């Protein structure tokens, strides 16, 4: 990559606008691609950019980025300066943090941490059930998957163990399923808590609620699912058992049930 000046004339004055450009190979031959526009630069700013640009040679090798101007030496005894051997720096166990942190912050703003601590923390466990519930909810928010997928792929790739203070190896699909069993009896209480907290946060009113129905059908007898029954079919399949699904939203379209 290199700096390229773009000269413009306006009102009889000449201006130099700089951009960072790299040379790329295309089917039509080498072309220059602009990576970012820098605007006007004075001499010192231009010198700093020249010091920090990574330049690629023909073999694709790269020169080291310069963290500081070469002519400036840091004081040897300065406690604010750390000397780093860049050729020995490596990344290990990189994990997602931002999305998980945001999901956990929403969890706490909705005061769900306190709700589940009161609802499901009946006795001591290796991992507090309220924190396992947080793992399940954050997964559904950001990357929905099965409990097995959470254990094997998603959870190890996140920083939730540090954010929630969970020891390594403590989250598995068995613990996740057991947490779901503990949450289910509190479904109605949870819905009331969500409604109350939503109203507190956004000043929502519940004078007008909208209610709608849809349905889905299955092929087969569905003998183990008591919710599947015969009735009027919106899909014109009276020969199949179906389940009716209801949705309640407020005037702004926020779903409640």
N, C-alpha and C positions, 0 to 999 in steps of 0.2 A: 504494500500500500504506500501511497505517497500523497503529498499535498499538491493540489492543482489550483492555480489562480484563475479566476474568471473576471475579466476586466469589463467594466461598464462605465459609460459616460452619461452624466446627467447634469443639466444646467451648466455645461462647460467644465465640469469637474470630473476627474477620473477616479474610479473606485475599484479596489481589488476585493473580490469576495472569494473566500477560500473554501475548498471542500476536500474531504478525504476520499481518495479514489483507489480502486484496485484493478488490476488487469486480470481478465478472465478469458478462458478459451471457449469459443463457441463454434458451431458448425461453419460459420462464415469467417472464422479467423479470430485473432485476439481482439477483444473489445475492452473498453474501460467502463467500469460500473461505479457509480457514486454511492458511497456508504453513508455519508452524512454531510450536511452543509454546516459550515462554521461561521459564515458571515465575514465581516471585516475583522482583521487581526492586526494588532500593532506588532512591532518587531519582537518584543519579549514574548507575547502570546504565540507568535509564529515559531519562535525558537523552542518553546515548551512543547508544542505539537510535534515538531520535528524530533524531539528527544523521546517522545512517548509512542510514536507510531511503529507498529510491527511491520517489518519489511520482509516480504517473501522473495526468495531467489528462485531460480529456474527449477531447482530440485524440490521445491516445496518446503525446504527447511526454513526456520524462522529465527530471527535474532531475538535476544532477550528484551522484553519491555524494560525500559528504564524508569524506576520508581522515583528517582531524584535526578536533578541535573548533574551531569558528570563533573562539573567544575565545583560543586558544593560538597564539602566533606562534613559529615556529621561529627560533632564532638565525641571523642571516644568514651567519655565517662557520663554522657548524658543518659539519665535513667528513662527518658521518654523515647529513646531510640532503641529499637530491637534490630539486631543484625540477623538476616535470614540467608541461609544457603539455598538459593532458589533451585539448584539442581537436585536438592534432596527433599523438596516440598512435594507432597502427594495428597490426593484426596482419598479418604476412606469412609465407608458407610454413609454415603450421601443420602439424605432423606428429605421428604416433603415436610415443610413446616408452615408456610403461609396459609394454605387452605385449612389445615387442621387447627391452627391458632384461631382463625376467623370462626370456624365452626364451634370451637370451645368457647369463644367469647360470646357468640349468640346463645349458646347453651346456658351460660351464666347470666346473661342479660334477661333471659326468660325465667331465671331463677329455678331452672330444672334441676340443678345440682342439689339445692336444698330440698326440693320436692321429693326426689328419689332417695336422698339420705333419710328422710322421714318415713318414706313409704316402704322401702325394701331393705333397709339396714337393720334387720331384726337381730342378727347375731354376727360375731366377728367372722371374717373370711379372709383368705389370702389376698384377694383383691376386693375392695369395697364394691358392692353391686351397683352403687350409683355411678362409679367410674366405668364399669363395664357397660352400663346403659349409655353413657356418654360416647363410648367407642362405637356402639351400634348406631346411635343417632347421627354422629358425624360421618360415618360411612354412608348412611342412606342419603345424607345431604350432598356429599361430594362425589362419591364413586360407588353407587349401589351394587352390592354383590352378595353372594351367599355367605353363610357363616364360615364355610370351609375356605372360600376365597379371601375372606377377611384375614383368617389366621395365616394362610400360606403366602399370600401375595401383597394384599393392601396394607395391613397393619405393620409388617416389618419395614415397609418403605416409607413410613411416616415417623414423625417425632412425637407421637402421642404418648409413648412410654415416658418420655421426659416431661412433657406438658402435664400429664396426669399423675406422674409419680408412680408408675406401675413397674414392678421389677421385670427384668427380661425373662421371657419364656412363660409368663403367667397368663397370656391371652391365648385361648384355644377354642375350637368350635364347640366343645362340650360346655365350657363355661359360658359361651355366648348363648347357646340354646337354653341353658338353665336360667340365664338372666331374662330371656324372653318369657319363660314360664312365670317368673316372679313379677314381671311387669304387667302381664295380662289382667290379673284381678283388679288392677288400679286404673283400668282404661277410662271408666266414667269420671273418676276423680281427676285424672290427668286432663281430660277434655275440659272440665270446669276450670282447672288451673290455667290452661292455655287461654281460654276465653277471658278470664279475669286479667291475666297479665297482658294480653293483647290490648284490652281496653285501657289499661293503665298506661301502656307505652304510647299508644297512638290515638288516645281519646276516642276509640271506636264506640259506636252505639249499636244496639241490637234490636231496635224497634222494628226494622224491616229485614226479614230473612227470606231468601229465595230457595225454593225446593224443586228439584228435578229428578227424574227417574230415567234409567236406561236398563238394558238387560243384556245378558250373554248366555249362550246355550252351549251344551256339551254333547258330543257323540257318545253314546253308551248309556248304561243304567245309572252310573254315579251312585252306587248303593251306599258307599261310605261317606257321602256328603249329604247331610240332612237339609242343607240349604237349597239343593237343586230340586226343583219341583216342576210339575207341568202347569201351564196356564196360558194366558194370552201372550202370543209371541210377536214382538215387534220385528223380528227377523223372518217372519213367515215360515217358522219351523215348528209347528204345533206337535210334530212327532218327537221332538227332543225336549229333555228336561232343561230348565233354565234357572238362572238366578237373577233377581232384580237388584239393581244397584242404585242407591239414593245418594244425592249430594245436596248439602245445605251450605249456602254461601251468604255473606252479607252483601250490602248494596255495592261494595267496592270489589266484589268477586273473591274475597278471601274465604277459603273453605274452612268449615267448622266440623262437619260430620258427614 
